[in-house]
């Protein structure tokens, strides 16, 4: 959609997908404006990995070494038994794609910070505001955007990258057209103190009732912990009247879980970054309507258990920006974006059979069977079996080259 006057585009959401999109649009001569509901950049968050095609996008952005330097140092994943001993271990991957722990492992907030720093001089960031209305000009000249706190403003396009519960998406598609498919699990994350007994492995513990405790290292001397348990609620978040209620629910559910449950619950009582999500996938019949497009989790969340969220955000932003730069008509650009990304998204959302239930057994017998499978997969005699089981399809896309469009 190139023109003599640089198109202005509003991007809702300043986490991973939004700033990546802004980076590439600027390189193609566009004027990106990023809108973030939070009052400031959210730098918290858990461990995420950059793998496959997502890593190639980071390489083309020139930030691969920066991501490596900010890495968590995670050595791989160890599954913990009821006695606290290791059932099986899978070392971190040593390639662009392989392993449950990728070679490039970073905190979500650290990657967001890195991306914002790379775009701050070339994109306008507005914090503490959000979109409340969208009105497309009948003549097709743009979109008038209403904000919670700022005056109305016109943009050439609006792109929603504001997460699985995107309020911008709801203004265009409503709540009935886009399915948020529950995966039957709720996860709560927070940062807790590190102890002398902690190491740099991701430790996964199963308790009866489909409950899991995860402890993961970070580069700042703390531990990123999570508690998960089955539920069947749809949606992007959970409904608690207060943090105290949320903590009380977790205490009730995990009081008898064993291993490090008491330590994690005590840590959650003091944590200021407690966050819960009923995990699911976004299934949207289309990723655009008129001059409004969807990106990242707002368009095609694959869920945290897919291991593909960051790759989808990076790759989707790269492809969408390239297609917008390559086409005069935004409708052709959106069609090209979907044509290239749909197969990649479908693979990411096609979770292995039984996931996430298979990794969260409800009965003691189920946990024993799960551990037996892990021992087999981790045995060197199993060859590449363990690697195949823990590696998401992050490289299954032929990335276009849009370098000829840069200005």
C-alpha positions in Angstrom: 0.0 0.0 0.0 2.8 2.4 -0.8 2.1 6.0 -1.5 3.8 9.4 -1.7 2.5 10.2 1.8 3.6 7.6 4.3 0.6 5.7 5.5 -0.3 6.1 9.2 -1.2 2.9 11.0 -2.5 2.4 14.5 -1.2 -0.8 16.2 -3.1 -1.8 19.4 -0.8 -3.7 21.7 2.9 -3.2 22.6 4.1 -6.6 23.6 5.9 -8.7 21.0 3.8 -8.6 17.8 3.0 -4.9 17.8 6.5 -3.5 18.1 7.8 -6.1 15.6 5.2 -4.9 13.2 6.2 -1.3 13.8 9.8 -2.2 13.2 9.1 -3.6 9.7 6.5 -1.0 8.7 9.0 1.7 9.5 11.6 0.1 7.3 9.0 0.2 4.4 8.4 3.9 4.9 5.2 3.7 7.0 4.3 5.8 10.2 3.4 3.4 13.0 1.6 4.5 16.2 1.4 2.0 19.0 -1.3 2.1 21.6 -0.9 0.2 24.9 -3.6 0.0 27.6 -1.1 -0.4 30.4 0.2 2.8 31.9 3.8 1.8 31.0 5.6 -1.0 29.2 4.9 -4.3 30.9 8.3 -5.8 31.5 7.2 -8.7 33.6 6.4 -12.2 32.3 7.6 -15.7 32.0 10.1 -17.6 29.9 9.4 -17.7 26.2 11.5 -19.1 23.3 12.5 -17.8 20.0 12.8 -20.6 17.5 12.5 -21.6 13.9 11.1 -19.0 11.5 10.7 -16.6 14.5 14.4 -16.8 15.1 15.0 -16.1 11.4 12.9 -13.0 11.7 14.9 -11.9 14.7 18.0 -12.5 12.6 16.8 -10.3 9.8 16.0 -7.6 12.4 19.6 -7.8 13.7 18.5 -8.7 17.3 19.4 -12.4 17.5 22.6 -11.7 19.5 20.8 -9.3 21.8 18.2 -12.1 22.6 21.0 -14.5 23.3 22.7 -12.0 25.6 19.5 -11.5 27.5 18.8 -15.3 27.7 17.5 -17.0 30.8 20.3 -19.6 30.9 17.9 -22.4 31.1 19.7 -25.7 30.7 16.7 -27.8 29.7 13.7 -29.5 31.4 13.7 -32.0 34.2 10.6 -33.9 35.2 10.3 -34.4 39.0 8.9 -37.4 40.7 7.0 -37.6 44.0 10.2 -38.1 45.9 11.8 -35.0 44.5 14.1 -36.9 42.3 14.5 -36.5 38.5 12.3 -38.8 36.4 13.7 -37.7 33.0 15.6 -34.8 31.6 15.7 -33.2 28.2 18.6 -30.7 27.6 18.0 -27.4 25.8 18.0 -27.4 22.0 21.2 -26.6 20.1 19.5 -25.6 16.8 17.1 -23.0 15.6 14.1 -25.2 16.4 14.7 -28.3 18.6 13.9 -29.0 22.2 11.3 -28.0 24.8 13.8 -25.3 25.9 15.0 -23.5 22.8 18.5 -22.3 22.4 17.2 -18.8 22.5 15.2 -18.5 25.7 14.3 -15.1 27.1 11.8 -13.5 29.4 8.7 -12.1 27.6 9.3 -8.6 29.2 12.9 -8.6 28.2 12.1 -9.3 24.6 9.3 -6.6 24.6 11.8 -4.1 26.1 14.3 -5.0 23.4 11.8 -4.5 20.6 10.5 -1.2 22.0 14.0 0.1 22.3 14.6 -0.8 18.6 11.5 1.1 17.5 11.3 4.0 20.0 12.9 6.5 17.6 10.8 5.5 14.6 7.4 4.8 16.1 5.1 6.8 18.4 4.1 5.0 21.6 1.0 5.9 23.6 0.4 4.3 26.9 -2.6 4.2 29.2 -5.2 4.4 26.5 -7.2 2.0 24.3 -9.6 2.0 21.3 -13.3 2.4 22.1 -14.7 2.9 18.6 -13.9 2.3 14.9 -15.6 4.0 12.0 -14.5 3.4 8.5 -14.9 6.3 6.0 -17.6 5.2 3.4 -15.3 6.8 0.8 -12.6 4.3 1.8 -10.0 7.0 2.8 -9.3 5.7 6.3 -10.6 4.7 9.8 -11.7 7.2 12.4 -10.7 5.8 15.8 -12.2 6.8 19.1 -10.1 6.4 22.3 -10.9 6.1 26.0 -8.9 9.2 26.8 -7.7 11.0 23.6 -9.7 12.8 20.9 -10.8 10.9 17.7 -8.1 10.5 15.1 -7.9 9.1 11.6 -5.6 6.4 10.4 -5.1 4.5 7.1 -5.3 1.2 8.9 -5.9 -0.2 12.4 -4.1 -3.5 13.4 -5.1 -5.3 16.6 -2.2 -7.0 18.4 -3.7 -6.7 21.9 -3.8 -10.3 22.9 -6.2 -13.3 23.2 -8.9 -11.1 24.8 -8.5 -8.3 22.3 -11.0 -5.5 22.9 -10.1 -4.0 19.5 -11.1 -7.3 17.8 -14.4 -7.3 19.6 -15.3 -3.9 18.2 -15.0 -5.3 14.6 -16.0 -8.9 14.9 -18.1 -9.0 18.0 -17.9 -11.9 20.5 -19.7 -14.5 18.4 -17.7 -14.6 15.2 -14.3 -15.5 16.8 -14.1 -18.7 18.8 -11.8 -18.9 21.9 -11.5 -22.6 22.2 -10.8 -23.8 25.8 -8.0 -26.3 26.4 -9.4 -27.1 29.8 -6.6 -25.6 31.9 -5.9 -22.6 34.1 -2.3 -21.4 34.7 -1.1 -18.9 37.2 2.3 -17.4 36.9 4.4 -15.2 39.3 8.0 -14.5 40.3 9.3 -16.0 43.6 12.6 -15.8 45.4 15.4 -18.1 44.3 17.0 -20.4 46.9 20.4 -22.1 47.2 18.7 -25.4 46.2 17.5 -24.0 42.8 19.4 -24.7 39.7 19.1 -23.5 36.0 16.9 -26.4 34.9 13.2 -26.0 34.1 11.6 -28.3 36.7 8.1 -29.8 36.1 6.2 -31.7 38.8 2.9 -33.5 38.4 0.4 -34.0 41.3 -2.8 -36.0 41.1 -5.8 -34.1 39.9 -4.1 -32.8 36.7 -2.1 -30.3 38.8 1.4 -29.2 37.8 4.1 -27.0 39.4 6.7 -25.5 37.2 9.9 -23.7 38.3 12.1 -21.9 35.7 15.3 -19.9 36.1 15.6 -16.3 35.0 18.7 -14.0 34.5 18.0 -11.7 37.4 18.3 -14.1 40.4 14.7 -15.1 40.9 12.5 -18.0 39.8 9.5 -17.9 37.5 6.9 -20.2 38.9 3.6 -21.5 37.7 0.7 -23.5 39.0 -1.8 -25.2 36.6 -4.9 -27.2 37.1 -7.9 -28.3 34.9 -10.8 -26.1 34.3 -13.2 -25.7 31.4 -13.7 -22.0 31.3 -13.3 -20.2 28.0 -11.7 -16.8 27.8 -8.4 -15.0 28.1 -8.5 -14.5 31.9 -10.1 -15.7 35.1 -12.8 -14.2 37.2 -11.7 -13.4 40.7 -13.0 -10.6 42.8 -9.5 -9.9 44.2 -6.0 -11.2 44.3 -6.7 -12.5 47.8 -9.5 -14.7 46.5 -7.3 -15.9 43.7 -4.6 -16.9 46.2 -7.1 -18.6 48.4 -8.3 -20.7 45.5 -4.7 -21.7 44.7 -4.0 -22.6 48.4 -7.1 -24.8 48.5 -6.2 -26.6 45.3 -2.5 -27.1 45.9 -2.3 -27.5 49.7 -1.7 -31.3 49.4 0.2 -31.2 46.1 3.6 -32.0 47.6 7.1 -31.1 46.4 7.6 -27.3 46.3 3.8 -26.4 46.6 4.1 -24.7 50.0 7.1 -22.6 48.9 5.3 -21.5 45.7 2.1 -20.6 47.5 4.0 -18.6 50.0 5.8 -16.8 47.2 2.6 -16.1 45.4 1.2 -14.5 48.6 4.0 -11.8 48.2 4.3 -11.6 44.4 3.2 -8.4 42.7 3.1 -9.9 39.2 0.6 -12.7 39.8 -1.3 -13.4 36.6 -3.8 -16.2 35.7 -5.1 -17.3 32.3 -7.6 -20.0 31.3 -5.6 -21.2 28.3 -7.2 -21.5 24.9 -6.8 -21.0 21.2 -8.3 -18.2 19.0 -10.0 -19.5 15.9 -11.0 -16.6 13.7 -12.7 -17.2 10.3 -10.9 -14.2 8.9 -8.1 -11.9 10.1 -9.3 -8.6 8.7 -12.4 -6.6 8.0 -12.3 -3.5 5.9 -9.2 -1.5 7.1 -8.8 -3.4 10.4 -6.6 -6.4 10.7 -5.7 -8.9 13.4 -2.2 -10.1 14.4 -0.6 -12.4 17.0 -2.7 -13.8 19.8 -5.6 -11.5 18.8 -5.8 -13.4 15.5 -4.5 -16.9 16.1 -3.4 -17.6 19.7 -2.1 -21.2 19.8 -1.9 -21.2 23.6 1.2 -21.3 25.9 1.4 -25.1 25.7 2.0 -24.9 21.9 5.5 -23.4 22.4 4.7 -21.3 19.3 3.3 -18.0 20.6 6.5 -16.0 20.1 7.2 -17.4 16.7 3.7 -16.7 15.5 4.0 -13.1 16.8 7.3 -12.5 15.1 6.6 -14.2 11.8 3.0 -12.8 11.6 4.3 -9.3 12.1 7.0 -9.7 9.5 4.6 -11.2 6.9 1.8 -8.7 7.5 4.2 -5.7 7.2 5.8 -7.1 4.0 2.4 -7.8 2.4 1.1 -4.3 3.3 4.3 -2.8 1.7 4.0 -5.0 -1.4 0.4 -4.2 -2.3 -1.3 -0.9 -3.2 -4.7 -2.2 -2.0 -4.9 -3.2 1.7 -7.4 -5.9 0.8 -4.9 -7.7 -1.4 -2.3 -7.3 1.4 -4.6 -8.9 4.0 -5.4 -11.8 1.6 -1.7 -12.4 1.0 -1.0 -12.3 4.7 -3.6 -15.0 5.3 -2.5 -17.1 2.4 1.0 -17.2 3.7 0.3 -17.5 7.4 -2.8 -19.8 7.6 -0.9 -23.1 7.0 1.8 -22.1 9.6 -0.9 -21.2 12.2 -2.8 -24.4 11.5 0.3 -26.4 12.3 1.0 -24.5 15.5 -2.6 -24.9 16.7 -2.6 -28.6 15.8 -1.4 -29.8 19.2 -0.1 -33.4 19.6 -2.9 -35.8 20.6 -4.0 -35.5 24.2 -2.2 -32.2 24.8 -2.4 -30.7 27.4 -4.1 -33.5 29.3 -1.5 -36.1 28.5 1.2 -34.0 30.3 -1.2 -33.3 33.2 -2.5 -36.7 34.3 -5.3 -36.7 36.8 -4.7 -40.0 38.6 -1.6 -41.5 40.3 -1.6 -44.3 37.7 -1.7 -41.7 34.9 1.3 -39.9 36.4 3.2 -43.2 36.6 2.4 -44.0 32.9 3.4 -40.4 31.9 6.7 -40.8 33.7 7.3 -44.2 32.1 6.9 -42.5 28.7 9.3 -39.7 29.6 11.9 -42.2 30.7 11.7 -44.0 27.4 11.8 -40.8 25.4 14.8 -39.5 27.3 16.9 -42.7 26.9 19.7 -42.2 24.4 18.6 -45.4 22.8 15.4 -43.7 21.8 17.4 -41.6 19.4 15.5 -38.4 18.3 12.2 -39.5 19.8 12.3 -37.1 22.7 13.4 -34.2 20.6 10.6 -34.8 18.1 8.0 -35.0 20.9 9.1 -31.7 22.5 9.8 -29.7 19.3 7.0 -27.5 17.9 6.7 -26.9 14.1 8.4 -23.5 14.3 10.3 -23.7 11.0 7.4 -25.0 8.8 7.1 -21.9 6.7 8.9 -20.5 3.7 9.5 -16.9 4.7 9.2 -14.4 1.8 11.9 -11.8 1.3 10.7 -8.3 1.3 14.0 -6.5 1.4 13.4 -4.9 -2.1 10.6 -2.9 -0.5 12.7 -1.2 2.1 13.3 2.6 2.0 
